[in-house]
Amino acid sequence: MRARFYSQGEDHYKLDPDLKAILDTFAPGLPQEELSAFGKLVGEEVLEVAHHVDQDAPPRLQMHDLDGNRIDRALLSPAQKTLLEKLRPMIRPAYEGRGWPLHYAFGYLLADGGLYCILTITHQVAYALHKYAPEHEAVKRELLYGPAFGATWMTEIQGGSDLGANRTVARREGNAYRLYQGDKYFASGAGLADYAIVTARPEGAPAGPKGLGLFLLPREVEGRLNFTVRRFKEKLATRAVPSGEVELEGSLAYPIGKLEEGIYYTLENLTVSRLANAAAAMGIAKKAHLEALFRVRRRTAFGKILLQHDLIQHDLLEMRLRQVGGTALAFLAIQAFDQAWEERPPYSEGYHLARLLSHLAKGRTAEHASAITALAMELFGGLGFLEEYGVARWHREALITPIWEGPANIQALDMLEAILKKRAHEPFLAILGESPRAQAEAHKILKKLQEEGPWYAKEALRALADAVTVYALEKVAAEPFPELAELYTRRFLKGETLPPSAQRPELYDPWSSLW
């Protein structure tokens, strides 16, 4: 029964021919049967369980056991626990030689911020151990194949996105360290994580971000809780992931790699999660887009179905342009990361290009997702504002994507650093050579950025993202992508209105060739 979602019971990969065209371009050869099976899991179990968790069964914090011992455990609904185990294989592809695009394609299809966050932060711990702490191979395997969950705890109450302001101190104790004065204020996975990676400043290390080391923090040491969870936070969305406040006072932790390179490992981890944010943002937007596509085929107003109205067609074209543009940008960035992810400091220009693209993708996909989900609510009318149906939740879920893993201002400043210090714009302009109009626009943006500096950085983040999006859309040979690239250029790169000539089903309706 489709009581809350029109797409309930459907294969969400089959419903998304635009995704297939984009993956065929930037990640050819992905297993179609596996993606379809995952799309069916999403359309059947994920939609139902995720909505249930959001509305009725978010994680709760149990602080003590029956004997009064502090345990600080997140209590999940049985349905959520069962589903997470079914989803866990999606974090393995990169470590099995199957590449990052497959993982992120699963993340796009999953498109639940809370569930995907749990898996992403688990994945990030495995990533750090895989690259820089092989002595913890057993922990890595427990995260990838066993029952353990991971977390990344960087943000502190006094600094927020300013990691250089972190106060947590790491004091050496034999081969390990003890962490003191730690107040990790937005700790996703609190109460759920068996292992976390955390930033802390070793005693004697310099101030600022370059003085931070990265550490592995186990939940328990010799059967005793190694940190405390002060509380869980009440959130607008992403309720499936427990987010809390974690206190570190004498917590045992193990150094990862070279402590003086901790900030570089941290930024690598942020690239992993920023790409996940981009994929999830467009996946969330697609869920709302799917609901709208079903809706306009079923609802009648003013004597004809909604799909036949001119203004509805205009809205659908706006949604599709944002959807294909953001998705193509995300998977272009993922492709670049897949080619460079095994590099270690000091990095090549290919890695710096991947990092630059991750900032552009994270920033722009979040904007697209927020706009698409808001428009989907509008197309539903009053029903779109009701919590009992699914489309309102997609907008709530989309609203975290501009904030998680650094808001647009942070992405803009990090982009600026990648350009000024790492000269990431040089390989960026080189790839845009295949698209003269995108390259010409990028040259203008970079010139203005050089002249105006940080004042213009946020606008440059969006404009450079749109320039490379045009390039990405031009790379997709499938029809009608060449024309969609032209329309994206007109609408977003030039800021012009959409022409009446675009009022054709093959442009505004991705399903026009399916049924």
C-alpha positions in Angstrom: 0.0 0.0 0.0 1.4 3.4 -1.0 0.1 5.4 1.9 3.1 7.7 2.4 5.2 7.4 -0.8 4.2 6.9 -4.4 7.6 5.3 -4.9 7.0 2.7 -2.2 7.8 -0.8 -3.6 9.6 0.5 -6.7 13.1 -0.1 -7.8 14.6 3.3 -7.3 17.5 2.6 -9.6 15.1 1.7 -12.5 13.1 4.9 -11.8 16.3 7.0 -12.3 17.5 6.8 -16.0 19.4 10.0 -15.5 21.5 8.4 -12.8 22.4 5.5 -15.1 23.5 7.8 -17.9 25.7 9.7 -15.5 27.2 6.6 -14.0 27.9 5.2 -17.4 29.9 8.3 -18.1 31.9 8.7 -14.9 31.9 5.2 -13.6 31.4 2.8 -16.5 31.0 -0.9 -15.7 29.2 -0.7 -12.4 27.2 -3.9 -11.6 23.7 -3.2 -12.9 22.0 -6.1 -11.1 23.6 -5.1 -7.8 22.5 -1.5 -8.2 19.0 -2.6 -9.1 18.8 -5.0 -6.1 19.8 -2.1 -3.9 17.3 0.1 -5.5 14.6 -2.4 -4.7 15.8 -2.6 -1.0 15.5 1.2 -0.9 12.0 1.3 -2.4 10.7 -1.4 -0.1 12.4 -1.6 3.3 14.5 1.6 3.5 11.6 4.0 2.9 9.4 2.3 5.4 12.0 1.9 8.2 13.5 5.3 7.8 10.2 7.0 8.0 9.3 5.0 11.1 12.5 5.9 12.8 12.1 9.6 11.9 8.5 9.7 13.1 8.2 7.2 15.9 11.5 5.5 16.9 14.6 7.7 17.0 17.6 6.4 19.0 17.4 7.0 22.7 20.3 7.3 25.2 20.6 4.7 28.0 23.1 6.0 30.5 23.3 3.2 33.1 22.8 -0.6 33.2 20.8 -2.4 35.9 23.8 -2.3 38.3 24.2 1.4 38.0 27.3 1.3 35.8 27.7 4.0 33.2 27.2 2.6 29.7 26.0 5.5 27.5 24.4 3.3 24.9 22.3 4.3 22.0 19.1 2.2 21.8 18.0 1.6 18.3 14.7 0.2 17.1 15.0 -3.5 16.1 13.9 -2.5 12.6 16.8 0.0 12.3 19.4 -2.5 13.6 18.3 -5.1 11.1 18.3 -2.6 8.2 21.8 -1.3 9.1 23.2 -4.8 8.8 21.7 -5.2 5.4 23.2 -1.9 4.4 26.7 -2.4 5.8 28.1 -4.1 2.6 27.8 -0.7 0.8 30.9 0.6 2.7 33.2 -2.1 1.4 33.7 -1.6 -2.4 36.8 0.6 -2.2 38.7 -1.9 0.0 37.7 -4.8 -2.2 39.1 -3.2 -5.4 35.6 -2.2 -6.7 36.1 1.5 -6.5 34.6 4.5 -4.7 31.9 5.3 -7.3 30.0 2.1 -6.4 29.9 3.1 -2.8 28.7 6.6 -3.5 26.1 5.3 -6.0 24.7 3.2 -3.1 24.8 6.3 -0.9 22.8 8.2 -3.6 20.2 5.5 -3.8 20.0 5.1 0.0 19.4 8.9 0.4 18.6 8.9 4.1 20.9 11.4 5.9 20.7 9.6 9.2 21.3 6.0 8.0 24.0 7.1 5.5 25.7 9.2 8.2 26.0 6.1 10.4 27.6 4.2 7.6 29.8 7.1 6.4 31.4 7.7 9.8 32.0 4.0 10.2 33.6 4.0 6.7 35.7 7.0 7.7 37.3 5.2 10.6 38.1 2.2 8.4 39.6 4.6 5.8 42.0 6.3 8.3 43.1 2.9 9.6 43.5 1.4 6.1 45.8 4.2 5.0 47.7 5.2 8.1 47.3 2.7 10.9 47.8 -0.9 9.5 48.5 -2.1 13.0 44.8 -1.8 13.6 43.8 -4.1 10.7 41.6 -6.1 13.1 39.6 -3.1 14.0 39.2 -2.1 10.3 37.8 -5.6 9.5 35.5 -5.4 12.5 34.1 -2.1 11.1 33.8 -3.4 7.5 32.6 -6.9 8.1 31.7 -7.2 11.8 29.3 -5.6 14.2 31.3 -2.5 15.0 30.3 1.0 14.2 32.6 4.0 13.9 32.5 7.8 14.3 34.4 10.9 13.6 34.5 13.4 16.4 36.3 16.7 15.4 34.0 19.6 16.3 34.3 21.2 19.7 31.9 23.6 21.3 34.2 26.6 21.3 35.4 26.3 17.7 32.7 24.7 15.5 34.2 24.5 12.0 37.4 26.1 13.3 39.4 23.0 14.1 42.4 25.1 14.9 40.5 26.2 18.0 40.2 22.7 19.4 41.3 22.4 23.1 41.5 18.6 23.5 44.9 17.8 24.9 46.7 14.5 24.2 49.2 13.4 26.9 51.5 10.5 26.2 51.2 7.3 28.2 53.5 4.6 26.9 52.5 3.6 23.4 49.2 5.3 23.8 47.8 8.7 24.8 45.3 10.1 27.3 42.9 12.8 26.1 41.9 15.6 28.4 39.6 18.7 28.2 37.7 17.2 25.3 34.2 18.5 24.6 33.2 17.1 21.2 30.0 19.0 20.7 28.4 17.6 17.5 29.4 13.9 17.9 27.4 11.9 15.3 27.3 8.2 16.4 27.5 9.1 20.1 26.4 6.1 22.1 26.6 3.9 19.0 30.3 4.0 18.0 32.6 1.2 19.1 35.6 3.2 17.7 36.0 6.8 16.9 38.7 8.9 15.3 39.2 12.2 17.1 41.4 15.2 16.8 43.6 16.3 19.8 46.6 18.4 20.3 49.7 16.5 21.7 51.4 18.3 24.5 54.0 20.7 23.1 52.4 20.8 19.6 51.9 24.2 18.0 48.6 26.1 18.1 46.3 26.0 15.2 45.2 23.2 12.9 48.7 22.0 12.0 49.3 21.1 15.7 46.4 18.6 15.7 47.0 14.8 15.7 44.5 12.2 14.8 43.7 9.4 17.3 41.8 6.1 17.5 39.4 6.1 20.5 37.9 2.8 21.5 34.6 2.8 23.3 35.8 0.5 26.1 39.1 -0.2 27.7 39.3 -3.3 29.8 35.6 -3.5 30.0 35.2 0.1 31.2 33.6 3.0 29.3 36.4 5.2 27.8 34.3 8.4 27.4 31.0 9.7 28.4 28.0 11.0 26.4 26.4 14.0 28.0 23.2 13.9 26.0 21.6 13.3 22.6 20.5 16.3 20.6 17.0 16.9 19.3 17.3 17.5 15.5 15.0 18.7 12.7 16.0 15.6 10.6 18.7 12.9 10.3 17.1 11.4 13.4 18.3 7.9 12.6 21.8 8.8 13.6 22.3 9.6 17.3 24.1 12.9 17.6 25.3 14.0 21.0 27.9 15.6 23.2 30.9 13.5 24.1 33.3 14.3 27.0 36.9 13.1 27.0 38.7 13.2 30.3 41.5 10.7 30.7 40.3 8.7 27.6 42.8 6.3 26.2 43.6 6.8 22.5 46.1 5.5 20.0 47.9 7.7 17.5 47.1 7.3 13.8 50.1 7.7 11.5 52.4 10.6 12.1 51.0 13.0 14.6 52.4 16.0 12.8 50.3 15.0 9.7 47.1 14.7 11.6 45.4 17.7 10.0 46.1 16.2 6.5 44.5 12.9 7.5 41.6 14.8 8.9 41.1 16.8 5.7 41.3 13.6 3.7 38.5 12.2 5.9 36.5 15.3 5.4 36.8 14.8 1.6 35.3 11.3 2.0 32.4 12.7 3.9 31.9 15.8 1.8 31.5 13.6 -1.3 29.1 11.4 0.7 27.2 14.7 1.5 27.1 15.6 -2.2 25.8 12.1 -3.3 23.3 12.0 -0.5 22.1 15.6 -1.2 21.3 14.6 -4.8 19.8 11.3 -3.7 17.5 13.1 -1.2 16.5 15.5 -4.0 15.8 12.6 -6.3 13.4 11.0 -3.7 11.4 14.2 -3.7 11.7 14.5 -7.5 10.3 10.9 -7.8 7.4 11.7 -5.6 6.6 14.8 -7.7 6.8 12.9 -10.9 4.3 10.4 -9.6 2.1 13.2 -8.3 1.8 15.3 -11.4 0.7 12.2 -13.3 -2.1 11.4 -10.8 -3.4 14.8 -9.7 -6.0 16.7 -11.7 -6.5 20.5 -11.4 -8.5 23.0 -13.5 -9.8 20.2 -15.7 -6.5 18.4 -16.6 -3.7 16.5 -15.0 -0.9 18.6 -13.5 1.6 17.3 -16.0 -0.3 19.0 -18.8 0.0 22.5 -17.3 2.6 24.8 -18.7 3.9 26.1 -15.3 4.2 22.6 -13.9 6.3 21.6 -16.9 8.5 24.7 -16.2 8.9 23.6 -12.6 9.7 20.1 -13.6 12.4 21.3 -16.0 13.9 23.4 -13.2 14.0 20.4 -11.0 15.5 18.2 -13.6 18.3 20.6 -14.5 19.3 21.0 -10.9 19.1 17.2 -10.4 21.2 16.2 -13.4 23.6 19.1 -12.9 24.2 18.3 -9.2 24.5 14.5 -9.8 26.9 14.9 -12.7 29.0 17.3 -10.6 29.0 14.9 -7.7 30.1 11.9 -9.7 32.8 13.9 -11.6 34.2 14.8 -8.2 33.9 11.2 -7.1 35.7 10.0 -10.2 38.6 12.4 -9.4 38.8 11.2 -5.8 38.8 7.5 -7.0 41.8 8.2 -9.1 43.8 9.9 -6.3 42.6 8.5 -3.0 45.6 6.3 -2.3 48.0 9.2 -2.3 49.7 10.3 0.9 51.2 13.7 1.9 52.7 15.4 0.0 50.0 15.1 -2.6 50.0 15.4 -6.4 48.0 18.0 -8.4 45.5 15.2 -9.1 44.7 15.0 -5.4 44.5 18.7 -5.1 42.1 18.8 -8.1 39.9 16.1 -6.4 39.9 18.1 -3.2 38.8 21.3 -5.1 36.1 19.4 -6.8 34.8 18.1 -3.5 34.4 21.6 -2.2 32.5 22.7 -5.3 30.3 19.6 -5.3 29.5 19.8 -1.6 28.5 23.4 -1.8 26.4 23.3 -5.0 24.6 20.0 -4.5 23.4 21.2 -1.1 21.8 24.3 -2.7 20.3 22.2 -5.5 18.8 19.7 -3.0 17.3 22.4 -0.8 15.7 24.0 -3.9 14.4 20.7 -5.4 12.8 19.4 -2.2 11.2 22.8 -1.6 9.7 22.8 -5.1 8.5 19.2 -4.6 6.6 20.3 -1.5 5.0 23.1 -3.5 3.9 20.8 -6.2 2.2 18.7 -3.6 0.3 21.7 -2.3 -1.0 21.4 1.3 -0.2 17.7 1.4 3.5 18.6 0.9 3.5 20.3 4.3 2.1 17.4 6.2 4.4 15.2 8.2 2.3 12.1 7.6 3.4 12.0 4.0 7.0 11.6 2.9 7.7 14.6 0.8 8.0 17.1 3.7 10.7 14.9 5.3 12.8 15.1 2.2 13.0 18.8 2.5 13.9 18.6 6.2 16.6 16.0 5.4 18.0 18.3 2.6 18.4 21.2 4.9 21.3 19.6 6.8 23.3 19.1 3.6 24.5 22.8 3.4 25.7 22.6 7.1 27.2 19.1 7.6 31.0 18.8 7.0 31.4 22.5 6.7 28.8 25.1 5.6 29.2 27.1 2.3 31.5 29.7 3.9 33.9 27.0 5.0 33.8 25.3 1.6 34.5 28.7 0.0 37.5 29.3 2.3 38.9 25.8 1.8 38.4 26.3 -2.0 40.4 29.5 -1.8 43.2 27.8 0.1 43.3 25.0 -2.5 43.6 27.5 -5.3 46.1 30.0 -3.7 48.4 27.5 -1.9 48.0 24.3 -3.9 47.3 25.8 -7.3 44.4 23.4 -7.8 42.9 25.7 -10.4 45.6 24.8 -12.9 44.5 21.2 -13.4 40.9 22.4 -13.0 41.2 24.7 -16.0 43.0 22.0 -17.9 40.1 19.6 -17.8 37.7 22.4 -18.7 39.7 22.8 -21.9 37.2 20.3 -23.4 34.4 22.8 -22.8 35.5 26.3 -24.1 32.5 28.1 -22.7 33.0 26.5 -19.3 36.7 27.3 -19.3 36.1 30.9 -20.4 33.6 31.4 -17.6 36.0 29.8 -15.1 38.8 32.2 -16.2 36.5 35.2 -15.5 35.5 33.9 -12.1 39.1 33.2 -11.1 40.2 36.6 -12.2 37.5 38.2 -10.0 38.4 35.9 -7.1 42.0 37.1 -7.4 40.9 40.7 -7.3 38.4 40.5 -4.5 39.6 37.6 -2.4 37.5 36.1 0.4 34.7 38.7 -0.1 33.9 37.0 -3.4 34.8 33.4 -2.4 31.2 32.2 -1.7 29.9 33.5 -5.0 33.0 32.0 -6.7 32.3 28.6 -5.1 28.8 28.5 -6.8 30.0 30.0 -10.1 32.9 27.6 -10.5 30.7 24.7 -9.6 28.2 25.7 -12.3 31.1 26.1 -14.8 32.4 22.6 -14.2 28.8 21.2 -14.1 28.4 22.4 -17.7 31.5 20.5 -18.6 30.3 17.4 -16.7 26.9 17.5 -18.5 28.6 17.9 -21.8 30.5 14.7 -21.1 27.3 12.6 -20.9 26.5 11.5 -24.5 23.1 10.1 -23.8 20.0 12.0 -25.0 18.9 14.6 -24.0 22.0 15.6 -22.0 23.6 17.8 -24.7 20.5 19.9 -24.7 20.2 19.8 -20.9 23.8 21.1 -20.8 22.8 24.0 -23.0 19.8 24.8 -20.7 21.9 24.5 -17.5 24.3 27.0 -19.1 21.5 29.4 -19.8 19.7 29.0 -16.5 22.6 28.9 -14.0 25.8 30.0 -15.7 24.3 33.0 -17.5 21.3 33.5 -15.1 18.8 33.7 -18.0 15.2 32.4 -18.1 14.4 29.1 -19.7 13.1 29.4 -23.3 9.6 28.3 -24.4 11.4 25.9 -26.8 12.4 23.8 -23.8 8.7 22.9 -23.2 9.1 19.3 -24.5 8.5 16.1 -22.5 12.0 14.7 -23.3 13.5 17.7 -21.5 11.3 18.2 -18.5 10.3 14.6 -17.9 13.0 12.0 -17.3 10.3 9.3 -17.6 9.1 10.3 -21.0 11.0 7.4 -22.6 10.2 4.8 -19.9 6.4 4.5 -20.2 
